[in-house]
Amino acid sequence: MTKALIIEDNNDIRESIAEILGLAGYEVHQAPNGKIGVEIALKEIPDIILCDIMMPELDGYGVLYLLHKNPKTSTIPFIFITAKSERLDLRRAMEMGADDYLTKPFDAIELLNAIESRLKRKNSQQDFYSHSLENIGDIVNGKEGLSEFKKIIEERVARSFQKNQVVHYEGDRASGVYLVISGKIKTIKLSEDGRELMTGIYEADDFLGVNCLLSDATFTDTATAIEDSQLCFFPKEQLEELLRFYPDVAGKFIKILSNENRIKDSHLLELAYQSVRKRIAKSLLRLFPKGAIDGSHISITRDDLAAMSGTASETVSRTLTEFRNEGLIEKKGSIVTILDQLKISRMKN
């Protein structure tokens, strides 16, 4: 039976939701405040959590933060139930990793649809795993190590990150690494004058945060979803144990880190010695998926492209207009279509 946990300090609302879910066949657990809610979540490990924002003892943000820190509860679908007056706070809630929200008052159909939608998405993660597990063989050579690594992946549930949602902030403690299942994630650092510098882009089957895992450091940049993405989180403790027992796995992660550092070094040299046109051209090609052909397109803001190429947004706009006039690209809003990949790749410095 599917377990649902309701964390709500209003008795009438909590009992009403519990009645609806009980009639729909759910095993329902209730908590009158955030502190008790966390305790029940850790004990029962529910399949889905519905949580109010404003509560005594511990508010909804605190509940979400504590549950996302714990590997046992970090991937449970989490839905905020909120009053209309709190809607301005929802951006913060979604950035922290909430999966959805319901605005009070809501009816039974809205409630059940939201829950079923999140549970369906959770159950469909195995489709993403099958693709990633096939590619994971390129990372791990040893059969025993691969078997253990697959086991860890299968025990985790992918988390959904909406476009522009923050995965982690610079300075956050690195409690593990992420495997990108689908979508794209960017990492950025802020310069002293407040400008963004993009330090990396991570796509399907890329690991995010390996350098922090191996160096036992805090995150050195902020990671944000460029588009709707699915990420699988691996707790530091599990990976460290795997690396200790399987040297082949450790070797491959070191190779991933070395390659990441090589790419960043190359990018820094480009920023130092290449012209603006060439930097923007290379940034465009880096954004397109592997094997992209003429006619392929991406969605990218001029601010992101500026951060990636180390230029000003106005310079990006002017250069993209030049590229369009030269027949290299087509641009409509944030959609960029590549028309002549060969010429762009051979852009002179």
N, C-alpha and C positions, 0 to 999 in steps of 0.2 A: 504494500500500500504506500502511496506517495505521501511523504511527510511535509507538512507546512508549518512554519513557525510565524505567529503573529505577535509583534512587539508594539503595543499601543497602550497608552496610559488612560484613555477614555474607555471605561468599562462597556458602555453601550455599543460603541463602534467596534471594539474588539470582539465582543460576543456576537454581534451581528455578522461580522466576517467569518467567525468560527462556525456559526450555524450554516452559512452558505457553503463553506468548504466541506463541512461535515456531510451535508446533503449530497454534495458532488462526489463523495467517496474518498476524501482526503483524511489522513490521520493528522489531527490538528493539535498543536501545542501553543500555549498562550503565555505571554509575559507582560506584566503591568508596567515595566520600565526597562530601560536599556541594560542596566546591570544584570538583572535577572535574565533578560533576553540572551545576553552573551553566554551566561552560564548554561542555559538550556540548549543553545546552539552547539556548544562544545560537547555537551553530553549526548544529545540526540542526533546530531549531524543531519539536519533536515534537507529535503530536496530543494526547497525554496523558502525565502524569508521575506515577509512583508513587515515594514518598519516605519513607524511615525518619526518625524524629525524632532519636534519639540517635546521633550519628555524629562521628567525628574531623574535624578541619580546619574544618568548618562544619556546624552541626546543621540539622535540617529546617526550623526556624523561620527560620533565616538564608537558606536556599535559597528558601523561599517569599517572604520579604521582598524579596530581590534580584530574583527573577523577576517579581514583581508591580510593581516599580519600572520595569522595562524594557517599553516599549510593544510590542516584538516578542513578548514571552512573557507579558505580564500577563493574558491571557485563556485561556491553556492550562489545561484541566481538571487539577486537582491533587489527588491522593489520598494521604493519609498512611497508611503501613503501620506499625503501632505494637504494642508489647507490652502485655499487660493491665495491667501495673504503671504504664504511662504514661497510662492512660485519663483520669486527673484533669487531664492537660495538654491534653486534646482541646478543651476549651472555648476555651482560648487559640488553638489551631490554627484552629478554625472562625471565631473572631472575626477572625483575620488574613486569612481569605479562602479557606481550604481548601474544596474542594468535597465531600469525603467522606473516610472513613477505613476501614481494614480492620484488625481486631485479630488479631494472630498468636496461635495458628496459624489459617490459613484454608485452605479447599480450593480446587480449581481452579474449581468452579462459582461460588463466592462471588466469586472474583477476576474472572472473565470477566463475571459479571452486573454488578458494580460499574463495570467499565470501559465495557461496552456501554451502561449506563444513562447515564453521563456523556457519552459520545460522541453518543448519541441526543439528549440535551438540547442539546448544542452545535450539532448539525446542525439542530435545530428552531428555532434562533433566527431564521432567515429569516422564519418566520411572524410573529414579533414585529416585525421590521423593516418588513414590508409595511404594517402599521398606522401605525408611526411615520413612515415615509417619506411617507405620504399627508398626515399632519398637519404635516410639516416644511415644506410649501409655505406655511404660514401664518407661518413664521419668516423665510424667505428669499424675496425678490421676484425678484431677478435670475436669469435662466435659467442663466447660467454659474456663478454662486455656488451656486445650488441643485444643479447637477450635481456640482460639486466636493464639496459638503457630503454629498450622497448617497454619493459615492464613499468618503468617509471613514467613513461609517456602515457601508457594506457591507464595508469592510475590517476592521471591529472585530467582536468576538464578545461578546455580552452575558454578564455575569457574574451568577451566582446568589448572592443573599444571603438566608440563612434568617432567619426571624423573630427579632428581638433581636440579630442580628449587626451589628457596627459596620462602617460603610462608611469613615469616617475620624474621627480624633480632633481635638479642638480643639488647635491648635498644630502639627498636621502640615503639612508643606510641600505647598502646592497644586500638584500636577504636571499638572493638567488639570481637566476638568469631566465630570460624569456626566449622561447622559440616562436618565431613568426610562422603562423599556420597559413594565413592569407592576409592580403592588404599590404600597406606600406607604413613604416614608422620612420620618422626623422629624429635626429638628435641635434640639439643646438646649444651654443654657449653665447652668453652676452658679453660684448666688449665693454670697456670702461665708459665709452660714450653712449652705451645703450643699444648698439646695433647687434643684430643677430648674426651669428656665423654658424652655418650648418656643418656639423662635424661628421655626419653619416646618414645613409639611407639603408634601411633594412627591409628585405622582402621575404617572401615565402621560403622557409627552410634556413633562414639566417638566424643566428643567435645574437641576442641583445644583452650586453652587460658582462661578457666573458672577461674583459679586462679587470672589472671590479671584483669579480669572483676570485680570480687568480691572485690579485694583489691585495685582497682583503681591505678594500677602500670603499668610500662612499661614491655614489654616482658623480661623475665629473661633468655631466651635461644633462639637459632636460630632454626626455623622449616624448614625442607627441604623435598621434596617428594622423597621417596625411589623408587617409581615406578609411572607411569602415574596415576594421581589421579584427583578426582572431589571433590571440597569443596564448601559448601554453607556458605556465610558470613552473620552474623547477627550484624547489627550496635548496639553499646553499648546503645544508647538512647532507641531503641525499646525494648531491653531486660530488661533494668532497669525499664521501665514502666510496662512491663509484670510482673516482680518480685515484684513490689510494689503492684499491684492490685490482684495478685494471690499467696497467701502464699504457697499453695501446690507446685507451680512451683519453688518458691524460695527454699523450703525445699529439693526438688529433686536435684537442682543444688548444694546445700550445700553438699548433700550426694555424688554427683559426685566428688566434690572437696576433700571431706574427703577420699574417696576411692583412688583418685589419690595420695594424700599425703601418705596414707598407703602403696601403692605400691612402691613409691619412698623411703620411710623409709626402707622397706624390701630390696629394691635393694641396698641401702647403707650398710646395715648389711651384705649382701652377699659379697659385694666388700671388706669389712673389715675382714670377718672371713672365707670365703670359699676358697678352693683351686682353682687354675687356671682351672684345668680340670672341676671341678663342675660348676664354673662360666660360662665357655664357653658352657657347656652342657645345663645349664639353659637358657642361651641367645638364643641358637638354638631353644629350645622348645618354648620360648616366641615369636619367629619370625614366627613359623608355625601357620596357621589359626586354630581356634577352631575346634575340632573334626577331626583334621588331623590324618591319619592312616599311617602305614608303607607303603612306596612307594611315599608319598607326597614329593614335593620338593619346594624350594624357591630359589630366586636369592638374594645373599648378598655378598658384598665385604668384604675382610678380614679387611679393615680399619673400616668399620661400625661395624663388629663383635668385633673388638678390642675396639672400643669406647663404645660399649654396655657392654662388660665384664670387662672393666678397665684394659686391658692388652696391650702389644705391638703387632704390626702386625705380627712380626716374631714368637712370641709365639703362636698366633692364627694359623698360617700356620703349625707349628710343631704339635700342639695339634690336628688339623683336620686330619693331616696325621696319627696320632696315632689312632684316632677314625675310620678312613677308614681301617687301618690295623686290627683293632679289629672287623670289620664287623658291626659297628654301623651306618655308613653313607657311601654314595657314593658322590664323588665330581668331577665335570667337569667344570673347569673355575670358574665362580661365582655361578653355580647351585649346591646346596646341596640337596641331597635326603636322607631322613631319612629311615633307614633300620630296626632299632630296638629301637622303642620309649621307650619301657619299661626299657631296660637297661640304656638308656640315662637318663631317669627320676630318676633312682635309683643309679646314679653315686655316688660313695663314696667320701667324702670330703678329 
